[in-house]
Amino acid sequence: MRGHITERKPGVWRLTVSARFDEAGRRQRVTRTVKGGRLKAERALTALLRDLDAGTLADGYQPLETYLSSEWLPAVTRVSKRGRPLAPTTAQRYRDACRHVSDIIGKLRLADLRPVHVEKARDGLLAQGLSPRTVSDILRVLGQALSRAEARGLVGRNPAAPELVHRPTGEQASFTVIDAKLGGRILKAAVGEDPWDAAVHLALGLGMRREEVLGLAWEHVDEGTVRVRRTSRS
């Protein structure tokens, strides 16, 4: 059969579809988990088979690096959960995280990923000298990517979930709080320094981010009201 349904427990169904052959000539299978009634599971199986015939069925046999670079990263940077593109600094952080992970375990297929592989990436990144906080952030990004893969049925349980793989923690990074006194010094230093004068006033006075300030145009300012319509993508 091209596909079949197995009831794992009441109301939870495992769909299995015979897909392509791998390099060794073994038939590969794509699985999905569906919750609900039998009719819902049958309709989901029909949709899977339709995608298989159309050549659009996503499977877990692609390498992790391909999934990250070709599927997850373009999707998440194009439209965030807030419905707009990610800020350039956030998008770059995601790209860096995907690159770090891919350098160590990127050749592994999604279907083969296990927590031990994520631990290997974690330990390798720490051995390279990356700070615990940086490595933790990389694992968080990987966890987001694999959570989407789990929802799509490309992996089983998310192997990068924090309850499965310990994320290292470091000392809290110190940062400068801009109080009224420091803010005054910054404003004084920027006075007359075009275009930094206006940029600093906007950032401090309105709490705008750097990319929001850089993305402003005159049409975004109307009678004393500044509207953030875009961010700088440079």
N, C-alpha and C positions, 0 to 999 in steps of 0.2 A: 504494500500500500504506500501511496505517496505521503500520507499523513494520518495520524491517529490521535485519539483523545484518551487520556487516563485520568481517572478521578483520584487525586492524591489523598483528599479528605473531603468531607461534605462541603460542597460549594467551592472547592478549589480544584482546578483542572490543569493538567499538563498537556500542552499541545506539542506534537513532534512532527516535523516535516523533513522528508529526505531531500537534501540539497545537492550541492556539487560534490565531485570527487576531489580529494586532496592530492598532493604530489605523489604519494605512494599508492594511489589508486583506491583508497578507502572512501566509502560513501560517508559524507558528512551530514549531520543532522542539526537542524535549528529548532530550539525549544522555546516555548513561551508559557507563562503561567497566567491563567485567567480565573478571576473570582466571580461567582454568580451561578446562574442555572445552566443546565445542559444546552439549552438553545443558544445562549450567549457564547458558550464554548464552541459550538458547531459553526456559528457565524464567524467567530474569530479564526477558526481553522480554514474556512472558505476564503477569508481575506488573505491569510498567509499563503495559501496555494495560488491565489490570484497574483500576489506580489512575486511569488517564485516564477510564475510563467512570464511575468512582465520584466523579469530581471532586476527588480527593485527590492528584493528581499534582503534586508540587512542581516548579517550573521556574525557570529562571534569568532570566526576563523581568520579575521584580518589581524595584522599585528597591532599591538597597542599604539605604536608610534603613528601608524596610519589613521587609526581612529581619532587620536588626539589632534593631529595636524589637519586632517581632511574633513572630519565630521564635527567633533565637539568644539574645537577652537573657533572655526569660522562661525558656527551657530551662536555661541555664547558671546562673542565679541560684536557680532552684528546687532543683536537685540538682547539686552539684559532683561532681568525679571521686572525691571521698571518700565520696559517697553521702549528703551532708547539705547543707542550704542554705548558700550562701556567707555569710561574715561580712558584716555590714552595711557596713563600711568598704570591703570588696572589691567588693561589689555596687554601691555608689555610684561607685567608681572605674570600673567597667565601664560604668555608665550615662553618666558624664561622657565617657568615651572615645568611645562610640557617638555621643553628641551632637556632639562636636567633629568627628568624621569626617563625619557626616551633613550638617553645616552647609556643608561644602565639596563633597563628591562624592556626597551621599546620593541625588540624583536619578538617578544613573546606574544602569542595569540591571545586575544581577549578571553576565549573560552578556557584557556589554560592558566589564567592568572589565579594566584592563591595569595593569602596573606603573607606567606613566607617570601614571596617575590617582592611584595611591597616593603617588607622588612629589609630585604637585601638592598633595595633602592635607598631606603632611609639610612642604613648603616654606611653605604657607599658614599652618600652625600656628606655625612658627618666626617668620614675619613678624608674627604677632599678638603676639609677645613671650613665648610659652610657652618654658620652659627646654628644652634638648636632652634632658634625662633624662625630662621629662614627655612630650615628643613621642615619644620612643623607647618609653615605656610605652604610649602610645596606639596606636602601630603594632603593638606586641606583642599588644594586645587584638584589634585588627583582624585580625592574622594568625591568632589562635585562631578567630575567627568565620569567616574565609574558609577555614580548614583544614576546618572542619565542612562548609561549603558544598561544598568540593572532594570530600570523602568521599561526599556525597550526590549528586554529579554536577551541582550547580547552576552550578559554574564549572569551567574547565579547571584548569590549574596555578594554585595559590594565588598571586595577583598581589601579595600582601603578604609573601611569604616573604622572610626576611632575606637570602637569597642573591640575590634579585632587586632588593630595595629597601634601600639603605643606611639604617641607623637611627642617628641622631645620638647622640653621647655627650658628656656634660659632665663636669665635675669631680665626683669622689665627694662626695656630700653628707656633711657632718659630723654626727655624732650623739654623744649622751652615753652613756657606759658607766656603769651603776650598780654601783659597787664597794661593798665593805662599809661604808666611811666615808660615802659618799653615801646608801646605803640606810638607815643609822642616822639620818641627819639627816631623811630623809623620814618614817621611822617616828615619830621624836620630834615632828615637826611635826603629824602626824595623830592623835596620842594624844588621846582624849577628844572628837575631832571626829566625832560621829556623823552619817552612816554611813561617813564616809571612813576612820575608824580600821580597821574590819573590812575594808573594800575594799582598802586599802593593804596590810594584812597578807596578804590572800589573793593579791594580785597579785605582791608581792615574795617571799612565802614559797613559793608554789606555782607561780609563773611563769604565772599565768592571764592571759588577754587581757582587755581592758576589757569586751567584749561578753559574755564568759563570766562575769565577776564580776557584771555587771548582770543576767544571766539566772538567777542562783542563787535558789533558794527553800529553805525549811527542810526540805522533804522530800528535798532533794538532799544533806543532811548526816546522817550516821548513824554514831554512835560514833567520832567523830574522822575519818571518811572523807568527803571531798567528791567528789561525782560530777558531772561536767559533762554535763547532759542536754539543755541548750538554750542558745541565746545570745539576747541582747536583739536584737529586730528594729526597735527604735526608731531 
